[in-house]
Amino acid sequence: MNAILKVIYRGVKVRVIVDADMAFATGSQVRKLEKQGVPVRWMKSTSLMHHKFFLVDVLCEPPSRAIPLLATGSLNWTAQAMNGNWEGVTVTSEKDLIAPYREEFERLWVQFKPIVPHSPQYTNVARQASNRN
C-alpha cells in the first residue's frame, strides 16, 4: 500500500476496480486510496470480481517508449496472501499477452460505477460489511 501511495504522490495515475463487498472487507485499503483521490469503480453484484491483475506503464524517455507490464495470477491483494499464502504470479511485458487484459480493464471501467460516499448504495454495502465483520 505504501508503494502505491508513493507513486500517487509522485503524480502517477492509478485507477482501481473492485466489487463492492471487497471495498468494505476487513483490511481493505480501497477506501484509503479513494480518499487520496484515486478513481475507484465498483459494482454490487451477485457475481464476484475475481480478476487478479494489474497493469503498469513503466515511463521512459521519450514517453512513447513506455514499457507495459502485466502481473496476474492467484494472488489476492491482501496482507495475508502476500505474507502467509502460497501464491502464483506471472509478470510479463509481452504486448500480445497484455492487450486482452487492458481491453478487459477498460470494458469494466465503463461498466462499473464510481464510489459515491454516503450514497444509499454506499451506506447499504458498508452496513452489510460491518455486520459480517
QUICOR-V931893 format. One record per backbone hydrogen bond with DSSP energy under -1.0 kcal/mol. CO is the residue of the C=O (numbers start at 0). NH is the residue of the N-H. Records with the same first field share a line. If there is no record, write none. Layout:
BEGIN
CO = NH + NH
END
This chain:
BEGIN
0 = 4
1 = 5
2 = 6
3 = 7
4 = 8
5 = 9
6 = 11
7 = 10
15 = 40
18 = 22
24 = 27
28 = 32
29 = 33
30 = 34
32 = 37
33 = 36
38 = 15
39 = 114
40 = 17
41 = 112
42 = 19
47 = 49
51 = 72
53 = 70
55 = 68
57 = 66
61 = 64
62 = 65
66 = 57
68 = 55
69 = 91
70 = 53
71 = 89
75 = 77
77 = 81
78 = 82
79 = 83
87 = 73
89 = 71
91 = 69
93 = 97
94 = 98
97 = 101
98 = 102
99 = 103
100 = 104
101 = 105
102 = 106
103 = 107
104 = 108
105 = 109
106 = 110
107 = 111
112 = 41
115 = 118
118 = 122
119 = 123
120 = 124
121 = 125
122 = 126
123 = 127
124 = 128
125 = 129
126 = 130
127 = 131
128 = 132
END
